[in-house]
């Protein structure tokens, strides 16, 4: 199946090319990258040279011509937030399925979108058409969808870490999420705060109270969230540490059990919840970003601190793979009726 990638000159776009190069059913026939127009992909990303041949970065109008002239049925968008919504109306007339890695169609309420992203939505009439692309929670709605909004990296890690607890009715009140990301999460654009001299030997919090992914976490789980992201001096990876308060139903059912027994009950709860999900890896010890580096897996652990009556759930992903490109391909597989794990079973990189 032919496909086209918009925004392939960015980190998420480059990761898409890497993931798609291993896919047995998808063939990338054209790539876009306004900042690299006319440049060969292999010259910008030498590591991908064996997969992309002589592909050259095209601009959006050239890509639209390819899509129409070659009847390309599948398009991936890896563009900066705000740009997808200007292209999607035309794309839906030219192709069958659009997989958008940006935030443009993740939030159903245009007022909420404007509140968190600082500008109005330019095609809010398509928000109801878009399907939120988190397969572990909503696989059936993704199947056959014309427009898929791939979740953000932070919401993917934190939502999957907390979902079994929240959806079981075992929690109450707000949740607290402290999450750390590698520098690639900020994108490829040149910024002072992303320079090596600003990142190395440093660790910082940012986006307090206002980070855009807060609303995504809240919408996914139906809870209020205190979300504090952090930036670590590493290239890739996200680790989300989530704190939740137990509900009366949980305490009534399990408070008489010891610490180890409660942890075992939680492990069984998560095992049942994710038993059909090929990319969820449950761990009895806290996960690390290194354990998922370069893979589409999410590594999750959960424990109950009986002393403080607090759940601690942790989720680790590669922000460029399960947090972006890999999850996009996972959704594309479902959209076109392929096995969900097609082209995605690569073993992570270690060391």
Phi, psi and omega per residue, in radians:
X1 nan 2.193 3.126
X2 -1.238 2.502 3.043
X3 -2.519 2.787 -3.138
X4 -2.218 2.511 3.132
X5 -2.072 2.021 2.985
X6 -1.499 2.493 3.091
X7 1.315 0.521 -3.070
X8 -1.289 -0.134 3.133
X9 -1.467 -0.128 3.084
X10 -1.604 3.069 -3.088
X11 -1.105 -0.815 -3.138
X12 -1.142 -0.672 3.098
X13 -1.127 -0.730 3.096
X14 -1.117 -0.651 3.090
X15 -1.161 -0.632 3.052
X16 -1.017 -0.789 3.128
X17 -1.081 -0.696 3.121
X18 -1.110 -0.821 -3.115
X19 -1.161 -0.780 -3.100
X20 -1.179 -0.415 3.127
X21 -1.131 -0.370 3.128
X22 -1.726 0.066 -3.038
X23 -1.479 2.271 -3.090
X24 -1.335 -0.206 -3.024
X25 -2.146 -0.206 -3.110
X26 -1.907 2.434 3.094
X27 -2.212 2.104 3.100
X28 -1.371 2.048 -3.097
X29 -1.815 -0.272 3.105
X30 -2.805 2.596 -3.140
X31 -2.323 2.621 3.127
X32 -2.031 2.705 3.079
X33 -3.119 1.634 -3.019
X34 -0.988 -0.680 -3.088
X35 -1.274 -0.238 -3.101
X36 -2.139 0.353 -3.075
X37 -0.887 2.283 3.112
X38 1.547 -0.242 -3.133
X39 -1.503 2.481 3.048
X40 -1.247 2.438 -3.113
X41 -1.012 -0.716 -3.090
X42 -1.159 -0.376 3.100
X43 -1.348 -0.555 3.098
X44 -1.446 -0.682 -3.132
X45 -2.220 1.429 -3.088
X46 -0.989 -0.506 -3.108
X47 -1.119 -0.371 -3.096
X48 -1.689 0.127 -2.983
X49 -1.034 -0.623 -3.110
X50 -1.263 -0.305 -3.063
X51 -1.730 -0.486 -2.982
X52 -1.858 -0.072 3.116
X53 0.993 -2.193 -3.113
X54 -1.855 0.439 3.128
X55 -1.018 2.442 -3.138
X56 -2.066 2.490 3.095
X57 -1.166 2.243 3.121
X58 -1.931 2.860 3.025
X59 -1.550 3.073 -3.012
X60 -1.094 -0.700 -3.110
X61 -1.157 -0.646 3.094
X62 -1.171 -0.676 3.109
X63 -1.133 -0.705 3.110
X64 -1.062 -0.666 3.105
X65 -1.101 -0.751 3.119
X66 -1.088 -0.787 -3.111
X67 -1.033 -0.783 -3.110
X68 -1.276 -0.754 -3.047
X69 -1.272 -0.524 -3.118
X70 -1.841 0.120 3.125
X71 0.901 0.893 -3.135
X72 -1.259 2.142 -3.049
X73 -1.569 -0.164 -3.015
X74 -2.414 2.226 -3.113
X75 -2.230 2.343 3.031
X76 -1.874 2.356 3.075
X77 -1.970 2.101 3.076
X78 -2.162 0.946 -3.027
X79 -1.771 2.814 3.043
X80 -1.043 2.633 3.134
X81 -0.954 2.360 3.114
X82 1.776 -0.350 -3.099
X83 -1.541 -0.543 -3.094
X84 -1.062 -0.741 -3.048
X85 -1.106 -0.358 3.083
X86 -1.412 -0.359 -3.092
X87 -1.777 -0.543 -2.979
X88 -1.019 -0.739 3.124
X89 -0.967 -0.760 3.121
X90 -1.225 -0.668 -3.126
X91 -1.111 -0.679 -3.122
X92 -1.171 -0.323 3.035
X93 -1.471 -0.359 -3.017
X94 -1.835 -0.369 -3.055
X95 -2.390 2.995 -3.064
X96 -1.553 -0.664 -3.024
X97 -2.457 2.393 3.112
X98 -2.153 2.217 3.085
X99 -1.945 1.940 -3.040
X100 -1.839 2.087 3.138
X101 -1.484 -0.146 -3.117
X102 -1.525 -3.105 -3.048
X103 -1.578 0.007 -2.922
X104 -1.033 -0.536 -3.061
X105 -2.135 0.307 -3.135
X106 -1.380 -0.522 -3.027
X107 -1.843 2.119 -3.034
X108 -1.274 -0.538 -3.073
X109 -1.572 1.991 -3.117
X110 -1.104 -0.507 3.086
X111 -1.181 -0.734 3.092
X112 -1.127 -0.696 3.103
X113 -1.051 -0.822 -3.122
X114 -1.110 -0.658 3.140
X115 -1.061 -0.738 -3.028
X116 -1.618 -0.419 -3.095
X117 -1.897 -0.110 2.955
X118 1.400 0.157 3.058
X119 -2.678 2.729 -3.097
X120 -1.265 2.776 3.107
X121 -1.490 2.309 -3.008
X122 -1.543 -0.210 3.032
X123 -2.512 1.067 -3.098
X124 -1.093 -0.307 3.128
X125 -1.165 -0.257 3.137
X126 -1.717 -0.029 -3.097
X127 -1.085 -0.645 -3.135
X128 -1.242 -0.432 3.118
X129 -1.282 -0.570 -3.052
X130 -1.207 2.459 3.084
X131 -1.925 2.317 3.119
X132 -1.282 2.176 -2.932
X133 -1.655 1.068 3.030
X134 -1.965 1.566 -2.960
X135 -0.975 -0.609 -3.093
X136 -1.100 -0.378 -3.117
X137 -1.947 -0.317 -3.023
X138 -2.643 0.853 -3.033
X139 -1.061 -0.730 -3.013
X140 -1.145 -0.604 -3.142
X141 -1.284 -0.417 3.140
X142 -1.298 -0.578 -3.078
X143 -1.016 2.088 3.104
X144 1.397 0.019 -3.079
X145 -1.101 2.557 3.100
X146 -1.483 -0.569 -3.106
X147 -2.347 2.094 -3.130
X148 -2.043 2.257 3.060
X149 -1.742 1.859 -3.106
X150 -1.269 2.309 -3.093
X151 -1.074 2.812 3.019
X152 -1.233 2.857 -3.080
X153 -1.205 -0.845 3.102
X154 -1.044 -0.828 3.111
X155 -1.081 -0.574 3.105
X156 -1.087 -0.902 -3.096
X157 -1.122 -0.793 -3.054
X158 -1.338 -0.680 3.127
X159 -1.093 -0.826 -3.120
X160 -1.172 -0.525 3.091
X161 -1.189 -0.568 -3.031
X162 -1.789 -0.367 -2.957
X163 -0.944 -0.787 -3.118
X164 -1.063 -0.662 3.123
X165 -1.183 -0.833 -3.078
X166 -1.161 -0.790 -3.064
X167 -1.298 -0.273 3.068
X168 -1.458 -0.165 -3.083
X169 1.412 0.295 -3.087
X170 -1.559 0.052 -3.116
X171 -2.224 2.859 3.056
X172 -2.574 2.809 3.069
X173 1.268 -2.910 -3.100
X174 -1.347 2.849 3.032
X175 -1.967 2.683 3.105
X176 -2.102 2.203 -3.102
X177 -2.179 2.075 2.966
X178 -1.919 2.057 -3.032
X179 -2.293 2.557 -3.091
X180 -2.151 2.401 -3.120
X181 -2.201 2.692 2.955
X182 -1.331 2.930 -3.002
X183 -1.182 -0.456 -3.127
X184 -1.095 -0.341 3.092
X185 -1.109 -0.339 3.132
X186 -1.495 -0.061 3.135
X187 1.545 3.080 -3.020
X188 -1.580 -0.186 -3.114
X189 -1.090 2.532 -3.118
X190 -1.303 2.116 3.115
X191 -2.405 2.523 3.134
X192 -0.987 -0.752 -3.067
X193 -1.250 -0.176 3.126
X194 -1.784 -0.034 3.117
X195 -1.171 2.647 -3.102
X196 -0.975 -0.704 -3.114
X197 -1.207 -0.300 3.072
X198 -1.583 -0.412 -3.018
X199 -1.692 -0.787 -3.029
X200 -1.101 2.479 -3.133
X201 1.029 0.551 -3.118
X202 -2.458 2.715 3.081
X203 -2.663 2.165 -2.991
X204 -2.510 2.693 2.970
X205 -1.629 2.683 3.101
X206 -2.664 2.936 3.064
X207 1.075 0.530 -3.125
X208 -1.029 2.255 3.085
X209 1.233 -0.283 -2.961
X210 -2.175 0.061 -3.073
X211 -1.122 2.385 -3.014
X212 -1.082 -0.453 -3.096
X213 -1.332 -0.171 3.113
X214 -1.005 -0.843 -3.080
X215 -1.146 -0.544 3.117
X216 -1.165 -0.772 3.099
X217 -1.068 -0.779 -3.126
X218 -1.110 -0.763 3.138
X219 -1.152 -0.637 -3.128
X220 -1.118 -0.658 -2.980
X221 -1.948 -0.174 -3.126
X222 1.211 0.617 -3.127
X223 -2.322 2.861 2.941
X224 -1.489 2.457 -3.058
X225 -2.249 2.372 2.895
X226 -1.721 1.880 -3.015
X227 -2.044 2.127 3.120
X228 -2.184 1.877 3.095
X229 -1.458 2.682 3.107
X230 -2.307 2.677 3.118
X231 -1.964 2.197 -3.129
X232 -1.964 2.670 -3.138
X233 -1.369 1.124 3.056
X234 -2.446 2.773 -3.069
X235 -1.299 -0.824 -2.984
X236 -2.355 2.768 3.005
X237 2.050 2.612 3.016
X238 -2.403 2.373 2.985
X239 -2.192 2.074 3.129
X240 -1.892 2.198 3.067
X241 -1.937 2.074 -2.969
X242 -2.087 2.377 -3.130
X243 -2.050 2.280 -3.091
X244 -2.382 2.579 -3.138
X245 -1.641 2.349 -3.130
X246 -1.267 2.559 3.092
X247 -1.468 2.969 3.118
X248 -1.116 -0.606 -3.129
X249 -1.115 -0.643 3.098
X250 -1.191 -0.812 -3.100
X251 -1.108 -0.690 3.131
X252 -1.121 -0.562 -3.051
X253 -1.511 -0.602 -2.947
X254 -2.193 -0.077 -3.008
X255 -1.101 -0.417 -3.131
X256 -1.370 -0.202 -3.130
X257 -1.438 2.700 3.074
X258 -1.305 3.014 -3.112
X259 -0.974 -0.882 -3.084
X260 -1.135 -0.656 3.139
X261 -1.156 -0.694 3.119
X262 -1.156 -0.715 3.095
X263 -1.070 -0.658 3.123
X264 -1.174 -0.668 3.084
X265 -1.100 -0.714 3.122
X266 -1.150 -0.699 3.121
X267 -1.076 -0.721 3.117
X268 -1.178 -0.649 3.083
X269 -1.044 -0.833 -3.134
X270 -1.176 -0.638 3.129
X271 -1.103 -0.739 3.116
X272 -1.188 -0.718 -3.078
X273 -1.112 -0.669 -3.055
X274 -1.904 0.377 -3.028
X275 -1.115 -0.401 -3.111
X276 -1.813 0.204 -3.033
X277 -1.842 1.969 -3.004
X278 -1.234 -0.286 -3.041
X279 -1.895 0.059 3.114
X280 -1.601 2.189 3.109
X281 -2.041 1.960 3.133
X282 -1.529 2.449 -3.102
X283 -2.284 2.532 3.071
X284 -1.528 -0.095 3.070
X285 -2.138 2.768 -3.109
X286 -1.004 2.336 -3.117
X287 -1.324 2.908 3.092
X288 -2.312 2.771 3.119
X289 -1.175 -0.536 3.128
X290 -1.111 -0.455 -3.100
X291 -1.307 -0.236 -3.116
X292 -2.137 0.089 -3.055
X293 -0.970 2.108 3.095
X294 1.399 0.088 -3.108
X295 -2.020 2.950 3.076
X296 -1.660 0.285 -3.103
X297 -1.464 2.722 2.906
X298 -2.118 2.213 3.137
X299 -1.783 2.215 -2.996
X300 -2.264 2.439 2.938
X301 -2.370 2.724 3.121
X302 -2.542 2.488 3.085
X303 -2.523 2.865 3.090
X304 -2.112 2.140 3.083
X305 -1.559 1.731 -3.047
X306 -1.128 -0.564 -3.110
X307 -1.093 -0.754 -3.110
X308 -1.799 0.022 -3.083
X309 0.896 1.076 -3.103
X310 -2.437 2.307 2.955
X311 -1.415 2.457 3.011
X312 -2.185 1.931 -3.135
X313 -2.001 2.349 -3.102
X314 -2.172 2.458 3.082
X315 -2.357 2.318 3.120
X316 -2.141 2.325 3.066
X317 -2.449 2.872 2.865
X318 -1.492 2.078 -3.030
X319 -1.119 -0.438 3.134
X320 -1.529 -0.360 -3.095
X321 -1.757 -1.501 3.114
X322 -1.071 -0.465 3.124
X323 -1.472 -0.019 -3.116
X324 -2.806 -1.606 -2.954
X325 -1.120 -0.820 -3.120
X326 -1.090 -0.743 3.113
X327 -1.149 -0.609 3.065
X328 -1.079 -0.749 3.108
X329 -1.208 -0.659 3.064
X330 -1.001 -0.759 3.093
X331 -1.168 -0.722 3.133
X332 -1.058 -0.682 3.088
X333 -1.012 -0.799 3.137
X334 -1.153 -0.686 -3.096
X335 -1.058 -0.721 -3.048
X336 -1.744 0.101 3.034
X337 1.487 0.381 3.078
X338 -1.611 2.834 2.998
X339 -0.973 2.392 -3.010
X340 -1.010 -0.547 -3.055
X341 -1.652 0.166 -3.123
X342 -0.990 2.198 3.089
X343 1.254 0.186 -3.016
X344 -2.172 0.164 -3.045
X345 -1.648 0.415 3.093
X346 -1.089 2.450 3.029
X347 -1.281 2.460 3.118
X348 -1.089 2.887 -3.116
X349 -1.544 2.217 3.077
X350 -2.698 2.282 -0.003
X351 -1.389 nan nan
